[in-house]
């Protein structure tokens, strides 16, 4: 079996340069050349996973098919590659230390003193190579979170140094992503921050093989020569990564710069096949040349930070391109919605999505939004908590069940139409204990969703503790809100619809996690289509 090759992506100067996008773009190019490629993320924080982090801290928590709560970069990996990730694709310092401490408690280190080197670094090396040793991939790209020089990243950098030596020349390389700032007062780009960053990396025993330089302006030939000379890399290995109008332009920009070519050359892999980006560019063509546009409201409580709803925003881009429609997203903070402000904030929209979330802050604003969408026949999609709000709103305002609520918001409400799952009631640990990952859902024949999916059984990803309370199912259905999807094993309700409405769907799962460039999620595609139809009727 051919040796799996490894690519490590590190960052310098500043965070948020886009290591995940560069890693995903390179992976896309290698995949388009016929190489089986995957990406993993090493996160230096001590949380075991981002599942207990506030979205304001770390953006959205992305969920894989096998129930891993992971970094949002894994969403980029899946959206670009159209390949599912798993637990093995995201490693955190918390998980590393937890594993080492558990081994120490079991006596696996035979009485040795447990230290960062070799025990922590060995654990990191094992995790890095899990995907490669599976035999499923030709190339594994490993993105290391944070920036070079961070105390938290040091064990990862040391593990990479050791791996480069152990795997041998041509089997592993390092791509260093850095910033070339433009000083407007001097009117020029500056290379010194990059030089210092590369020097810091070298002090840890690692020589970068390829430099990817984030910049707002074109890099001149002289500047590239200077970077190559002072950072000790080949001239062809200085890659410009200029600001793009969309992240989906980046694979083409990296192709133009020859990132995939120089990577394959350094790994001693054939570079004969040209990347086939036909489908990718068809998507880009539709995305950049829409024939219509729609305005959709995203009603949530973390709207100040775009990364809180990253997968939803990207799913709208995919669905927009599928419909040849530009989707304009209006973010509306649910905490500031009430009977006085709702018309001004909602009335002009062509579609309304009530977003997922946890806790009671902003809940009444979400319920008021659902009521407005229902009563004014505006296309509505509720995701997870959004679906639960639709059930609560219907119970209160159609069934007349005063004080109907979720026991998450009010444990002693008179009508708990949304309640804690039975198996969750004795759980005290918050991390990794929700209903997570892919679960089956059976669709009711003749329903809106069965037409959208064109399948009887679907699988979608979940992340929640509270569920539709089946004790109220008969009563709610009799009044017109129909359950059209349920889990065949547990009978838990997954989907509700309002047949009397033009387009009203609430889903307990997270469809946004499965939307990719190659396969836009059918629910988002149908929702955007409904919003466009509504807009045309209005006008």
TORTI-207787 format. One record per residue (C-alpha): x, y, z; residue in three letters. Coordinates in steps of 0.001 Angstrom, whole numbers. Example, Ala and Ser with C-alpha at 12.3 -4.5 7.8 and 13.67 -1.06 7.14 Angstrom:
REM TORTI-207787
node X->12300 Y->-4500 Z->7800 code->ALA
node X->13670 Y->-1060 Z->7140 code->SER
END
This chain:
REM TORTI-207787
node X->0 Y->0 Z->0 code->UNK
node X->1310 Y->3473 Z->-917 code->UNK
node X->2543 Y->5653 Z->1932 code->UNK
node X->-16 Y->8255 Z->3043 code->UNK
node X->1379 Y->11760 Z->2671 code->UNK
node X->861 Y->14468 Z->5308 code->UNK
node X->510 Y->18228 Z->4944 code->UNK
node X->616 Y->20416 Z->8063 code->UNK
node X->-880 Y->23917 Z->7893 code->UNK
node X->357 Y->26394 Z->10512 code->UNK
node X->-440 Y->30071 Z->10966 code->UNK
node X->1565 Y->33101 Z->11967 code->UNK
node X->1314 Y->36832 Z->12750 code->UNK
node X->-2415 Y->36828 Z->13538 code->UNK
node X->-5370 Y->34494 Z->13888 code->UNK
node X->-8372 Y->34427 Z->11516 code->UNK
node X->-6192 Y->34461 Z->8378 code->UNK
node X->-8191 Y->31591 Z->6923 code->UNK
node X->-6097 Y->28458 Z->7505 code->UNK
node X->-9289 Y->26402 Z->7212 code->UNK
node X->-10182 Y->27903 Z->3817 code->UNK
node X->-6634 Y->27442 Z->2477 code->UNK
node X->-6574 Y->23835 Z->3749 code->UNK
node X->-10005 Y->23148 Z->2234 code->UNK
node X->-9054 Y->24800 Z->-1068 code->UNK
node X->-5835 Y->22808 Z->-1384 code->UNK
node X->-7735 Y->19632 Z->-504 code->UNK
node X->-10306 Y->20474 Z->-3198 code->UNK
node X->-7566 Y->20885 Z->-5824 code->UNK
node X->-5864 Y->17626 Z->-4810 code->UNK
node X->-9226 Y->15840 Z->-4803 code->UNK
node X->-9967 Y->17295 Z->-8249 code->UNK
node X->-6693 Y->15757 Z->-9447 code->UNK
node X->-7876 Y->12320 Z->-8284 code->UNK
node X->-6181 Y->12097 Z->-4872 code->UNK
node X->-8237 Y->10788 Z->-1933 code->UNK
node X->-7859 Y->13640 Z->519 code->UNK
node X->-9153 Y->14514 Z->3985 code->UNK
node X->-8513 Y->17305 Z->6491 code->UNK
node X->-8312 Y->17352 Z->10280 code->UNK
node X->-8152 Y->20236 Z->12744 code->UNK
node X->-5989 Y->20319 Z->15879 code->UNK
node X->-7465 Y->22825 Z->18335 code->UNK
node X->-5240 Y->24093 Z->21170 code->UNK
node X->-8012 Y->24895 Z->23670 code->UNK
node X->-8493 Y->22754 Z->26786 code->UNK
node X->-12229 Y->22206 Z->26269 code->UNK
node X->-12749 Y->18572 Z->25256 code->UNK
node X->-14877 Y->19871 Z->22360 code->UNK
node X->-16649 Y->23155 Z->21515 code->UNK
node X->-20029 Y->21702 Z->22560 code->UNK
node X->-20154 Y->23689 Z->25814 code->UNK
node X->-18764 Y->26922 Z->24318 code->UNK
node X->-20948 Y->29970 Z->23764 code->UNK
node X->-21137 Y->30729 Z->20003 code->UNK
node X->-19737 Y->34204 Z->20755 code->UNK
node X->-16559 Y->32465 Z->21971 code->UNK
node X->-15883 Y->30181 Z->19038 code->UNK
node X->-18588 Y->30534 Z->16407 code->UNK
node X->-20985 Y->27685 Z->15719 code->UNK
node X->-20445 Y->24149 Z->16936 code->UNK
node X->-20433 Y->21863 Z->13896 code->UNK
node X->-21754 Y->18293 Z->14261 code->UNK
node X->-20580 Y->15270 Z->12255 code->UNK
node X->-22552 Y->12151 Z->11283 code->UNK
node X->-20991 Y->10158 Z->14127 code->UNK
node X->-22019 Y->12779 Z->16707 code->UNK
node X->-18764 Y->14672 Z->17214 code->UNK
node X->-19207 Y->18294 Z->18311 code->UNK
node X->-16412 Y->20006 Z->16407 code->UNK
node X->-14840 Y->23232 Z->15222 code->UNK
node X->-16675 Y->25138 Z->12468 code->UNK
node X->-13703 Y->24597 Z->10116 code->UNK
node X->-14913 Y->21013 Z->9670 code->UNK
node X->-17990 Y->22531 Z->8055 code->UNK
node X->-15732 Y->24192 Z->5469 code->UNK
node X->-13969 Y->20874 Z->4866 code->UNK
node X->-17259 Y->19083 Z->4180 code->UNK
node X->-18743 Y->21894 Z->2083 code->UNK
node X->-15652 Y->22009 Z->-145 code->UNK
node X->-14917 Y->18279 Z->-423 code->UNK
node X->-18440 Y->16833 Z->-205 code->UNK
node X->-16981 Y->14115 Z->2062 code->UNK
node X->-18186 Y->13419 Z->5611 code->UNK
node X->-15835 Y->14052 Z->8535 code->UNK
node X->-15835 Y->12242 Z->11889 code->UNK
node X->-14532 Y->12261 Z->15482 code->UNK
node X->-11038 Y->11635 Z->14084 code->UNK
node X->-11058 Y->14901 Z->12113 code->UNK
node X->-11071 Y->17179 Z->15174 code->UNK
node X->-8599 Y->16874 Z->18051 code->UNK
node X->-8440 Y->19232 Z->21031 code->UNK
node X->-5892 Y->19685 Z->23817 code->UNK
node X->-8667 Y->18731 Z->26237 code->UNK
node X->-9183 Y->15413 Z->24456 code->UNK
node X->-5423 Y->14752 Z->24318 code->UNK
node X->-4879 Y->15378 Z->28031 code->UNK
node X->-8045 Y->13484 Z->28967 code->UNK
node X->-6798 Y->10436 Z->27052 code->UNK
node X->-3281 Y->10585 Z->28549 code->UNK
node X->-4614 Y->10997 Z->32098 code->UNK
node X->-7008 Y->8056 Z->31631 code->UNK
node X->-4070 Y->5910 Z->30434 code->UNK
node X->-2030 Y->6996 Z->33465 code->UNK
node X->-4890 Y->6053 Z->35804 code->UNK
node X->-5048 Y->2611 Z->34186 code->UNK
node X->-1322 Y->2175 Z->34776 code->UNK
node X->-437 Y->2013 Z->31085 code->UNK
node X->2786 Y->4009 Z->31517 code->UNK
node X->4292 Y->1385 Z->33879 code->UNK
node X->5062 Y->3840 Z->36669 code->UNK
node X->6852 Y->6366 Z->34427 code->UNK
node X->6631 Y->10095 Z->35104 code->UNK
node X->4011 Y->11384 Z->32640 code->UNK
node X->5305 Y->14441 Z->30758 code->UNK
node X->4438 Y->16699 Z->27823 code->UNK
node X->7319 Y->15068 Z->25944 code->UNK
node X->7003 Y->12205 Z->25135 code->UNK
node X->3508 Y->11329 Z->26400 code->UNK
node X->1428 Y->14290 Z->25197 code->UNK
node X->3330 Y->14587 Z->21910 code->UNK
node X->3014 Y->10823 Z->21305 code->UNK
node X->-748 Y->11063 Z->21810 code->UNK
node X->-912 Y->13949 Z->19305 code->UNK
node X->1131 Y->11966 Z->16773 code->UNK
node X->-1172 Y->8969 Z->17149 code->UNK
node X->-4266 Y->11144 Z->16569 code->UNK
node X->-2699 Y->12800 Z->13521 code->UNK
node X->-1975 Y->9417 Z->11918 code->UNK
node X->-5326 Y->7727 Z->12638 code->UNK
node X->-6814 Y->8874 Z->9325 code->UNK
node X->-3659 Y->8045 Z->7356 code->UNK
node X->-3396 Y->4540 Z->8805 code->UNK
node X->-7006 Y->3776 Z->7852 code->UNK
node X->-5834 Y->3271 Z->4270 code->UNK
node X->-8699 Y->5429 Z->2981 code->UNK
node X->-6612 Y->8450 Z->2009 code->UNK
node X->-3624 Y->9333 Z->-149 code->UNK
node X->-3154 Y->12687 Z->1551 code->UNK
node X->-4095 Y->13950 Z->5023 code->UNK
node X->-4044 Y->17716 Z->5605 code->UNK
node X->-3729 Y->18721 Z->9263 code->UNK
node X->-4575 Y->22284 Z->10247 code->UNK
node X->-3076 Y->23447 Z->13551 code->UNK
node X->-5220 Y->26059 Z->15311 code->UNK
node X->-3851 Y->29277 Z->16759 code->UNK
node X->-602 Y->30965 Z->15717 code->UNK
node X->3020 Y->29889 Z->15936 code->UNK
node X->4526 Y->31009 Z->19241 code->UNK
node X->1339 Y->30508 Z->21263 code->UNK
node X->2062 Y->28573 Z->24466 code->UNK
node X->-1000 Y->26391 Z->23785 code->UNK
node X->307 Y->25341 Z->20361 code->UNK
node X->3822 Y->24318 Z->21431 code->UNK
node X->3078 Y->20595 Z->22013 code->UNK
node X->1444 Y->20399 Z->18556 code->UNK
node X->4405 Y->22107 Z->16862 code->UNK
node X->6805 Y->19739 Z->18629 code->UNK
node X->4696 Y->16727 Z->17587 code->UNK
node X->4814 Y->17966 Z->13979 code->UNK
node X->8601 Y->18387 Z->14204 code->UNK
node X->8938 Y->14783 Z->15353 code->UNK
node X->6548 Y->13514 Z->12667 code->UNK
node X->8463 Y->15287 Z->9906 code->UNK
node X->11576 Y->13400 Z->11017 code->UNK
node X->9797 Y->10055 Z->11544 code->UNK
node X->7811 Y->10086 Z->8286 code->UNK
node X->10859 Y->11046 Z->6275 code->UNK
node X->11523 Y->13504 Z->3495 code->UNK
node X->8880 Y->13688 Z->744 code->UNK
node X->6194 Y->12178 Z->3003 code->UNK
node X->5297 Y->15299 Z->5008 code->UNK
node X->5511 Y->19044 Z->4414 code->UNK
node X->4593 Y->22248 Z->6253 code->UNK
node X->2573 Y->25088 Z->4733 code->UNK
node X->2842 Y->28289 Z->6748 code->UNK
node X->44 Y->30836 Z->6338 code->UNK
node X->1033 Y->34346 Z->7233 code->UNK
node X->68 Y->38010 Z->6797 code->UNK
node X->1703 Y->40630 Z->4583 code->UNK
node X->233 Y->43855 Z->6031 code->UNK
node X->-160 Y->47023 Z->3978 code->UNK
node X->897 Y->50196 Z->5784 code->UNK
node X->-1134 Y->52986 Z->4229 code->UNK
node X->1112 Y->55701 Z->5710 code->UNK
node X->4137 Y->54174 Z->3959 code->UNK
node X->2081 Y->53030 Z->992 code->UNK
node X->3732 Y->49602 Z->910 code->UNK
node X->3433 Y->45975 Z->1905 code->UNK
node X->5667 Y->44821 Z->4755 code->UNK
node X->7393 Y->41404 Z->4924 code->UNK
node X->8954 Y->41705 Z->8397 code->UNK
node X->6012 Y->40166 Z->10323 code->UNK
node X->6223 Y->37124 Z->8034 code->UNK
node X->9992 Y->36884 Z->8474 code->UNK
node X->9564 Y->36913 Z->12264 code->UNK
node X->6815 Y->34314 Z->12077 code->UNK
node X->8961 Y->31953 Z->9963 code->UNK
node X->11881 Y->32552 Z->12349 code->UNK
node X->9670 Y->31592 Z->15329 code->UNK
node X->8672 Y->28406 Z->13506 code->UNK
node X->12344 Y->27628 Z->12811 code->UNK
node X->13195 Y->28127 Z->16488 code->UNK
node X->10818 Y->25213 Z->17127 code->UNK
node X->12795 Y->23093 Z->14667 code->UNK
node X->10453 Y->23394 Z->11678 code->UNK
node X->11311 Y->24848 Z->8291 code->UNK
node X->8257 Y->25903 Z->6272 code->UNK
node X->8172 Y->24300 Z->2818 code->UNK
node X->5524 Y->26621 Z->1371 code->UNK
node X->4535 Y->30162 Z->2369 code->UNK
node X->954 Y->31253 Z->1743 code->UNK
node X->765 Y->35024 Z->2135 code->UNK
node X->-2559 Y->36681 Z->2958 code->UNK
node X->-2647 Y->40133 Z->1440 code->UNK
node X->-4974 Y->42916 Z->328 code->UNK
node X->-2684 Y->43851 Z->-2578 code->UNK
node X->-811 Y->41972 Z->-5295 code->UNK
node X->2673 Y->40771 Z->-4292 code->UNK
node X->5334 Y->42114 Z->-6643 code->UNK
node X->8093 Y->39919 Z->-8082 code->UNK
node X->10671 Y->41719 Z->-5925 code->UNK
node X->8643 Y->41142 Z->-2786 code->UNK
node X->8222 Y->37428 Z->-3584 code->UNK
node X->11969 Y->37142 Z->-4174 code->UNK
node X->12646 Y->38832 Z->-840 code->UNK
node X->10279 Y->36477 Z->1000 code->UNK
node X->11861 Y->33429 Z->-639 code->UNK
node X->15372 Y->34602 Z->273 code->UNK
node X->14747 Y->35588 Z->3878 code->UNK
node X->12285 Y->32806 Z->4717 code->UNK
node X->14447 Y->30122 Z->3089 code->UNK
node X->11817 Y->28757 Z->708 code->UNK
node X->11871 Y->28191 Z->-3056 code->UNK
node X->10620 Y->31114 Z->-5145 code->UNK
node X->7764 Y->28976 Z->-6549 code->UNK
node X->6715 Y->28158 Z->-2969 code->UNK
node X->5765 Y->31785 Z->-2175 code->UNK
node X->2014 Y->31738 Z->-2774 code->UNK
node X->-162 Y->34838 Z->-2815 code->UNK
node X->-3578 Y->34578 Z->-1145 code->UNK
node X->-5288 Y->37854 Z->-1990 code->UNK
node X->-8667 Y->38900 Z->-550 code->UNK
node X->-11495 Y->37295 Z->-2544 code->UNK
node X->-15134 Y->38290 Z->-2998 code->UNK
node X->-16205 Y->34824 Z->-1782 code->UNK
node X->-14415 Y->31919 Z->-101 code->UNK
node X->-15508 Y->29773 Z->-3054 code->UNK
node X->-13091 Y->31717 Z->-5298 code->UNK
node X->-10103 Y->30538 Z->-3278 code->UNK
node X->-9570 Y->27105 Z->-4955 code->UNK
node X->-9325 Y->28837 Z->-8350 code->UNK
node X->-6971 Y->31483 Z->-6941 code->UNK
node X->-4755 Y->28768 Z->-5417 code->UNK
node X->-4810 Y->26866 Z->-8728 code->UNK
node X->-3638 Y->30014 Z->-10530 code->UNK
node X->-844 Y->30421 Z->-7966 code->UNK
node X->189 Y->26768 Z->-8375 code->UNK
node X->-276 Y->25754 Z->-4722 code->UNK
node X->-1380 Y->22225 Z->-5651 code->UNK
node X->1477 Y->21826 Z->-8129 code->UNK
node X->4247 Y->22864 Z->-5733 code->UNK
node X->2664 Y->20716 Z->-2991 code->UNK
node X->2673 Y->17583 Z->-5177 code->UNK
node X->6235 Y->18326 Z->-6302 code->UNK
node X->7444 Y->18505 Z->-2703 code->UNK
node X->5603 Y->15279 Z->-1819 code->UNK
node X->7036 Y->13557 Z->-4924 code->UNK
node X->3564 Y->12749 Z->-6235 code->UNK
node X->2546 Y->12749 Z->-9923 code->UNK
node X->1099 Y->16065 Z->-11084 code->UNK
node X->24 Y->14939 Z->-14556 code->UNK
node X->-3769 Y->15196 Z->-14123 code->UNK
node X->-5150 Y->18713 Z->-14296 code->UNK
node X->-7758 Y->19455 Z->-11603 code->UNK
node X->-11315 Y->18974 Z->-12852 code->UNK
node X->-13251 Y->21910 Z->-11345 code->UNK
node X->-16130 Y->21822 Z->-13839 code->UNK
node X->-18932 Y->21367 Z->-11264 code->UNK
node X->-17291 Y->23798 Z->-8865 code->UNK
node X->-17120 Y->26506 Z->-11510 code->UNK
node X->-20703 Y->25849 Z->-12623 code->UNK
node X->-21747 Y->26553 Z->-9025 code->UNK
node X->-19603 Y->29718 Z->-8965 code->UNK
node X->-21106 Y->30877 Z->-12255 code->UNK
node X->-24654 Y->30555 Z->-10872 code->UNK
node X->-23656 Y->32105 Z->-7547 code->UNK
node X->-22097 Y->35175 Z->-9198 code->UNK
node X->-24746 Y->35692 Z->-11878 code->UNK
node X->-28135 Y->35429 Z->-10136 code->UNK
node X->-31302 Y->36126 Z->-12118 code->UNK
node X->-33337 Y->37169 Z->-9050 code->UNK
node X->-32876 Y->38016 Z->-5405 code->UNK
node X->-34802 Y->37372 Z->-2195 code->UNK
node X->-34645 Y->38822 Z->1319 code->UNK
node X->-34689 Y->36273 Z->4100 code->UNK
node X->-34720 Y->37077 Z->7807 code->UNK
node X->-32442 Y->35071 Z->10106 code->UNK
node X->-34001 Y->35387 Z->13543 code->UNK
node X->-31576 Y->34435 Z->16299 code->UNK
node X->-29863 Y->35629 Z->19427 code->UNK
node X->-26204 Y->35388 Z->18399 code->UNK
node X->-26587 Y->37463 Z->15234 code->UNK
node X->-23795 Y->39922 Z->16122 code->UNK
node X->-21257 Y->37217 Z->15233 code->UNK
node X->-21724 Y->35852 Z->11706 code->UNK
node X->-19792 Y->32671 Z->12551 code->UNK
node X->-22535 Y->31714 Z->15042 code->UNK
node X->-24720 Y->30637 Z->12090 code->UNK
node X->-21945 Y->29850 Z->9599 code->UNK
node X->-23458 Y->26640 Z->8192 code->UNK
node X->-26879 Y->28276 Z->7736 code->UNK
node X->-25368 Y->31218 Z->5850 code->UNK
node X->-23358 Y->28879 Z->3605 code->UNK
node X->-26413 Y->26645 Z->3008 code->UNK
node X->-28243 Y->29742 Z->1716 code->UNK
node X->-25368 Y->30411 Z->-708 code->UNK
node X->-25623 Y->26835 Z->-2035 code->UNK
node X->-29427 Y->26993 Z->-2261 code->UNK
node X->-29305 Y->30445 Z->-3833 code->UNK
node X->-26973 Y->29210 Z->-6575 code->UNK
node X->-29214 Y->26188 Z->-7192 code->UNK
node X->-32140 Y->28598 Z->-7756 code->UNK
node X->-29997 Y->31223 Z->-9536 code->UNK
node X->-31058 Y->33619 Z->-6800 code->UNK
node X->-29053 Y->36014 Z->-4648 code->UNK
node X->-30129 Y->35428 Z->-1042 code->UNK
node X->-29850 Y->38601 Z->1036 code->UNK
node X->-29791 Y->37696 Z->4724 code->UNK
node X->-31196 Y->40174 Z->7235 code->UNK
node X->-30041 Y->39225 Z->10726 code->UNK
node X->-32634 Y->40129 Z->13364 code->UNK
node X->-31903 Y->39830 Z->17084 code->UNK
node X->-34877 Y->38016 Z->18626 code->UNK
node X->-34401 Y->39841 Z->21951 code->UNK
node X->-35435 Y->43106 Z->20287 code->UNK
node X->-38616 Y->41788 Z->18665 code->UNK
node X->-41947 Y->42581 Z->20303 code->UNK
node X->-45457 Y->43537 Z->19211 code->UNK
node X->-44396 Y->47154 Z->18621 code->UNK
node X->-41332 Y->46430 Z->16465 code->UNK
node X->-42240 Y->43206 Z->14679 code->UNK
node X->-43938 Y->44682 Z->11616 code->UNK
node X->-41035 Y->47025 Z->10914 code->UNK
node X->-38481 Y->44195 Z->11292 code->UNK
node X->-40343 Y->41328 Z->9565 code->UNK
node X->-43066 Y->42552 Z->7169 code->UNK
node X->-40802 Y->43299 Z->4174 code->UNK
node X->-39111 Y->39861 Z->4179 code->UNK
node X->-39713 Y->37146 Z->1566 code->UNK
node X->-38938 Y->34314 Z->3973 code->UNK
node X->-38250 Y->33820 Z->7682 code->UNK
node X->-35852 Y->31356 Z->9328 code->UNK
node X->-35957 Y->31007 Z->13096 code->UNK
node X->-32521 Y->29774 Z->14103 code->UNK
node X->-31302 Y->27163 Z->16587 code->UNK
node X->-30097 Y->28114 Z->20060 code->UNK
node X->-30233 Y->27317 Z->23776 code->UNK
node X->-31689 Y->29052 Z->26836 code->UNK
node X->-34605 Y->31427 Z->27370 code->UNK
node X->-33070 Y->34748 Z->26244 code->UNK
node X->-34864 Y->36069 Z->23158 code->UNK
node X->-37467 Y->33280 Z->23165 code->UNK
node X->-40586 Y->35479 Z->23187 code->UNK
node X->-39254 Y->37376 Z->20160 code->UNK
node X->-38868 Y->34081 Z->18278 code->UNK
node X->-42421 Y->33039 Z->19196 code->UNK
node X->-43790 Y->36421 Z->18048 code->UNK
node X->-41897 Y->35998 Z->14762 code->UNK
node X->-43393 Y->32549 Z->14148 code->UNK
node X->-46875 Y->33962 Z->14813 code->UNK
node X->-46313 Y->36783 Z->12323 code->UNK
node X->-45023 Y->34376 Z->9650 code->UNK
node X->-47953 Y->31991 Z->10235 code->UNK
node X->-50659 Y->34664 Z->10234 code->UNK
node X->-49237 Y->36571 Z->7238 code->UNK
node X->-48536 Y->33478 Z->5137 code->UNK
node X->-44786 Y->34231 Z->4827 code->UNK
node X->-42570 Y->31196 Z->3967 code->UNK
node X->-41175 Y->29883 Z->7243 code->UNK
node X->-38400 Y->27464 Z->8201 code->UNK
node X->-37716 Y->26632 Z->11853 code->UNK
node X->-34539 Y->24731 Z->12741 code->UNK
node X->-34164 Y->22844 Z->16051 code->UNK
node X->-35211 Y->25472 Z->18643 code->UNK
node X->-36982 Y->27271 Z->15756 code->UNK
node X->-39176 Y->24206 Z->15211 code->UNK
node X->-39897 Y->24054 Z->18955 code->UNK
node X->-40921 Y->27737 Z->18933 code->UNK
node X->-43366 Y->26956 Z->16098 code->UNK
node X->-44986 Y->24241 Z->18223 code->UNK
node X->-45192 Y->26522 Z->21285 code->UNK
node X->-46643 Y->29403 Z->19247 code->UNK
node X->-49279 Y->27129 Z->17708 code->UNK
node X->-50210 Y->25643 Z->21079 code->UNK
node X->-50616 Y->29093 Z->22628 code->UNK
node X->-52347 Y->31001 Z->19836 code->UNK
node X->-54335 Y->28342 Z->17954 code->UNK
node X->-55058 Y->25719 Z->20603 code->UNK
node X->-55437 Y->28369 Z->23326 code->UNK
node X->-53112 Y->26543 Z->25727 code->UNK
node X->-52036 Y->29488 Z->27837 code->UNK
node X->-48547 Y->29169 Z->29298 code->UNK
node X->-47607 Y->26449 Z->26772 code->UNK
node X->-43826 Y->26325 Z->26755 code->UNK
node X->-40700 Y->24198 Z->26767 code->UNK
node X->-39480 Y->22865 Z->30104 code->UNK
node X->-36081 Y->24259 Z->29065 code->UNK
node X->-37531 Y->27763 Z->29550 code->UNK
node X->-40070 Y->27045 Z->32292 code->UNK
node X->-39771 Y->23732 Z->34149 code->UNK
node X->-43195 Y->24196 Z->35765 code->UNK
node X->-45256 Y->25405 Z->32811 code->UNK
node X->-48869 Y->24157 Z->32596 code->UNK
node X->-48472 Y->22747 Z->29072 code->UNK
node X->-44962 Y->21392 Z->28347 code->UNK
node X->-45479 Y->20885 Z->24609 code->UNK
node X->-41682 Y->20644 Z->24381 code->UNK
node X->-40082 Y->18520 Z->27087 code->UNK
node X->-36754 Y->17021 Z->28100 code->UNK
node X->-36077 Y->13636 Z->26520 code->UNK
node X->-36669 Y->10843 Z->29042 code->UNK
node X->-33078 Y->9553 Z->28831 code->UNK
node X->-31764 Y->13100 Z->29466 code->UNK
node X->-33507 Y->13613 Z->32799 code->UNK
node X->-30780 Y->12123 Z->35010 code->UNK
node X->-27822 Y->13595 Z->33107 code->UNK
node X->-25740 Y->16196 Z->34938 code->UNK
node X->-22717 Y->16547 Z->32601 code->UNK
node X->-23353 Y->19061 Z->29816 code->UNK
node X->-20605 Y->18067 Z->27359 code->UNK
node X->-21319 Y->15488 Z->24654 code->UNK
node X->-24545 Y->14246 Z->26258 code->UNK
node X->-27184 Y->15628 Z->23894 code->UNK
node X->-28896 Y->13762 Z->21078 code->UNK
node X->-26062 Y->14087 Z->18595 code->UNK
node X->-25166 Y->13009 Z->15068 code->UNK
node X->-27154 Y->11347 Z->12297 code->UNK
node X->-30568 Y->9856 Z->13132 code->UNK
node X->-33126 Y->8309 Z->10806 code->UNK
node X->-36373 Y->10091 Z->10017 code->UNK
node X->-39388 Y->8571 Z->8247 code->UNK
node X->-41359 Y->10991 Z->6088 code->UNK
node X->-45134 Y->11028 Z->5783 code->UNK
node X->-46261 Y->10296 Z->2179 code->UNK
node X->-47801 Y->13295 Z->438 code->UNK
node X->-46214 Y->15819 Z->2802 code->UNK
node X->-44208 Y->18852 Z->1673 code->UNK
node X->-40988 Y->17287 Z->3007 code->UNK
node X->-41561 Y->13947 Z->1267 code->UNK
node X->-41793 Y->15833 Z->-2043 code->UNK
node X->-38693 Y->17873 Z->-1210 code->UNK
node X->-36535 Y->14870 Z->-314 code->UNK
node X->-38137 Y->12360 Z->-2727 code->UNK
node X->-37282 Y->9638 Z->-202 code->UNK
node X->-39170 Y->7741 Z->2469 code->UNK
node X->-36335 Y->7516 Z->5015 code->UNK
node X->-33739 Y->10258 Z->5447 code->UNK
node X->-30826 Y->10738 Z->7857 code->UNK
node X->-30113 Y->14130 Z->9379 code->UNK
node X->-27819 Y->15438 Z->12118 code->UNK
node X->-29073 Y->16473 Z->15547 code->UNK
node X->-27877 Y->18538 Z->18488 code->UNK
node X->-30488 Y->19012 Z->21203 code->UNK
node X->-31928 Y->17725 Z->24504 code->UNK
node X->-35582 Y->18741 Z->24294 code->UNK
node X->-38238 Y->17162 Z->22076 code->UNK
node X->-41816 Y->17543 Z->20868 code->UNK
node X->-43997 Y->16125 Z->23662 code->UNK
node X->-46029 Y->13294 Z->22076 code->UNK
node X->-48730 Y->13681 Z->24769 code->UNK
node X->-49905 Y->16757 Z->22845 code->UNK
node X->-49495 Y->15263 Z->19368 code->UNK
node X->-53157 Y->14314 Z->18764 code->UNK
node X->-54425 Y->17676 Z->20009 code->UNK
node X->-51938 Y->19702 Z->17935 code->UNK
node X->-52543 Y->17671 Z->14764 code->UNK
node X->-56314 Y->17987 Z->15114 code->UNK
node X->-55894 Y->21780 Z->15100 code->UNK
node X->-53879 Y->21705 Z->11860 code->UNK
node X->-50146 Y->21520 Z->12662 code->UNK
node X->-49176 Y->18128 Z->11243 code->UNK
node X->-46212 Y->15952 Z->12221 code->UNK
node X->-44735 Y->14733 Z->8932 code->UNK
node X->-41442 Y->13215 Z->10032 code->UNK
node X->-40615 Y->10953 Z->12964 code->UNK
node X->-37834 Y->8675 Z->14128 code->UNK
node X->-38889 Y->5099 Z->13251 code->UNK
node X->-37209 Y->3629 Z->16368 code->UNK
node X->-38179 Y->6110 Z->19096 code->UNK
node X->-41286 Y->7702 Z->17500 code->UNK
node X->-39851 Y->11121 Z->18369 code->UNK
node X->-41262 Y->13879 Z->16143 code->UNK
node X->-38693 Y->15324 Z->13730 code->UNK
node X->-40775 Y->17541 Z->11410 code->UNK
node X->-43940 Y->19655 Z->11664 code->UNK
node X->-45811 Y->21315 Z->8776 code->UNK
node X->-48790 Y->23595 Z->8392 code->UNK
node X->-50666 Y->22372 Z->5268 code->UNK
node X->-52952 Y->25437 Z->5262 code->UNK
node X->-49889 Y->27712 Z->4889 code->UNK
node X->-48015 Y->28434 Z->1629 code->UNK
node X->-44732 Y->26989 Z->3049 code->UNK
node X->-44345 Y->26346 Z->6768 code->UNK
node X->-41844 Y->23695 Z->7925 code->UNK
node X->-40148 Y->23119 Z->11267 code->UNK
node X->-37408 Y->20503 Z->11677 code->UNK
node X->-35870 Y->19235 Z->14905 code->UNK
node X->-32573 Y->18448 Z->13167 code->UNK
node X->-29920 Y->20686 Z->11553 code->UNK
node X->-30156 Y->20420 Z->7746 code->UNK
node X->-27498 Y->23126 Z->7329 code->UNK
node X->-24749 Y->20723 Z->8442 code->UNK
node X->-25212 Y->18564 Z->5344 code->UNK
node X->-25353 Y->21257 Z->2670 code->UNK
node X->-22335 Y->21287 Z->328 code->UNK
node X->-21328 Y->22988 Z->-2916 code->UNK
node X->-21888 Y->19726 Z->-4821 code->UNK
node X->-25132 Y->18854 Z->-2974 code->UNK
node X->-27107 Y->21903 Z->-1772 code->UNK
node X->-29537 Y->20822 Z->936 code->UNK
node X->-32987 Y->20175 Z->-608 code->UNK
node X->-34792 Y->21837 Z->2324 code->UNK
node X->-32903 Y->25105 Z->1828 code->UNK
node X->-33329 Y->24875 Z->-1961 code->UNK
node X->-37112 Y->24464 Z->-1527 code->UNK
node X->-37301 Y->27263 Z->1070 code->UNK
node X->-35470 Y->29744 Z->-1203 code->UNK
node X->-37732 Y->28714 Z->-4083 code->UNK
node X->-40809 Y->29341 Z->-1906 code->UNK
node X->-39433 Y->32751 Z->-866 code->UNK
node X->-38907 Y->33705 Z->-4521 code->UNK
node X->-42442 Y->32605 Z->-5434 code->UNK
node X->-43859 Y->34636 Z->-2520 code->UNK
node X->-41854 Y->37713 Z->-3559 code->UNK
node X->-43142 Y->37506 Z->-7137 code->UNK
node X->-46745 Y->37206 Z->-5908 code->UNK
node X->-46311 Y->40217 Z->-3614 code->UNK
node X->-45018 Y->42341 Z->-6427 code->UNK
END
